Amino acid sequence: MLVNISGPGFEQLGLTANVSRGGLLLVTTHMIPDQKDLSIMLAFRDELFELQGEIRWMLMRPQGNYEDTPHRMGVRLLSAPNAFYQFIQDLEAGDHRSAD
């Protein structure tokens, strides 16, 4: 799923590689500035979820010409709307209509 990641002084697009009630695995092509708190807009079909989270870990690609190797980060969710939790519950219950 597509995400917009922002914080003080930056904004960029990324993807989710994993999503749960507690957090997200985000994949980006550019390094996130050294900060913990993020605003995340997660788009799925015609829904847009506004999430707040904090970076728990980062895996940066190695130095050199590795443009096809993305940066990854684990984000713990601090707040999310009830609709997001319902979306996750539907996924966990195997409601594939939510994920198709």
Beta strands, then each sheet from edge to edge (+ up, - down):
strand 1: 2-7
strand 2: 10-19
strand 3: 23-28
strand 4: 37-44
strand 5: 47-59
strand 6: 71-79
sheet 1: 1+ 2- 3+ 6- 5+ 4- 1+
end
